[in-house]
Amino acid sequence: MAWTMLILAGVFEMLAVVMMNQWHKVKSHINFSLMILAFLLSFVCLAYALSYISMSVGYAIWTGIGAAGGALIGIVLYKESANWKRVFFLLLIVGAVIGLKLVG
């Protein structure tokens, strides 16, 4: 259950960053509220996960999910660059997160 909560924490962090981008485009109460709610849910899930998973591994995985997921969302939804160097380093992040799970 802790690993599921950690993954959910990363997903909520990605959602929060998307909502932050939306809020910068359209300053509405809905976008702001959804951003705050997503960050809150991310931290709640992270706090739960870190009560069972070591902080160093849990935080690194949460950050990796958020960073790689945010970059992928930027590529898919916002037509950001998807050159081979960017994709290579995203794969390194994903590989590191999987490695931490395997050794953690």
C-alpha positions in Angstrom: 0.0 0.0 0.0 2.9 2.4 0.8 4.3 2.0 -2.8 0.8 2.7 -4.2 0.5 5.8 -2.1 4.0 6.9 -3.3 3.0 6.5 -6.9 -0.2 8.4 -6.3 1.8 11.2 -4.6 3.8 11.5 -7.8 0.7 11.5 -10.0 -0.9 14.2 -7.8 2.3 16.3 -8.1 2.2 16.0 -11.9 -1.4 17.1 -11.8 -0.6 20.0 -9.5 2.1 21.2 -11.9 -0.3 21.0 -14.9 -2.8 23.0 -12.9 -0.1 25.5 -12.0 0.5 26.0 -15.7 -3.2 26.3 -16.4 -3.5 28.9 -13.6 -0.8 31.0 -15.1 -2.7 30.9 -18.4 -6.1 31.6 -16.9 -6.2 33.0 -13.4 -9.4 31.4 -12.2 -10.5 30.2 -8.7 -11.1 26.7 -10.1 -7.5 26.3 -11.5 -6.0 27.7 -8.3 -8.2 25.5 -6.1 -7.4 22.4 -8.2 -3.7 23.2 -8.0 -3.8 23.5 -4.2 -5.9 20.4 -3.8 -3.5 18.4 -6.0 -0.4 19.6 -4.0 -2.2 18.8 -0.7 -3.2 15.3 -1.9 0.4 14.8 -3.1 1.9 15.7 0.3 -0.7 13.6 2.2 0.1 10.5 0.1 3.8 11.2 0.4 3.6 11.5 4.2 1.8 8.2 4.4 4.3 6.5 2.1 7.2 7.8 4.0 5.9 6.2 7.2 6.7 2.9 5.6 9.4 3.6 3.1 12.7 5.2 3.9 12.8 8.9 3.4 15.8 8.9 1.0 14.2 6.3 -1.3 10.7 7.6 -1.1 11.6 11.2 -1.7 13.9 10.4 -4.6 11.1 8.3 -6.3 8.5 10.9 -5.7 10.7 13.6 -7.2 11.6 11.3 -10.1 8.0 10.6 -10.9 7.2 14.3 -10.7 10.2 15.4 -12.9 9.8 12.7 -15.5 6.0 12.9 -15.6 6.1 16.6 -15.8 8.5 16.5 -18.7 6.4 13.9 -20.5 3.2 15.9 -20.0 5.0 18.9 -21.4 6.0 16.9 -24.5 2.6 15.4 -25.0 0.2 18.2 -24.0 2.2 21.3 -24.6 4.3 20.3 -27.6 7.6 20.8 -25.9 10.8 19.5 -27.6 11.2 15.7 -27.7 14.7 15.5 -29.1 16.8 12.5 -28.4 18.8 14.0 -25.6 15.8 15.0 -23.6 14.2 11.5 -24.1 17.5 9.9 -23.1 17.7 11.8 -19.9 14.1 11.1 -19.1 14.8 7.4 -19.5 17.7 7.8 -17.1 15.4 9.3 -14.5 12.9 6.4 -15.0 15.6 3.9 -14.8 16.9 5.4 -11.6 13.5 5.3 -10.1 13.0 1.6 -11.0 16.5 0.9 -9.7 15.7 2.5 -6.3 12.6 0.5 -6.1 14.5 -2.7 -6.8 17.2 -2.1 -4.3 15.0 -0.3 -1.7 
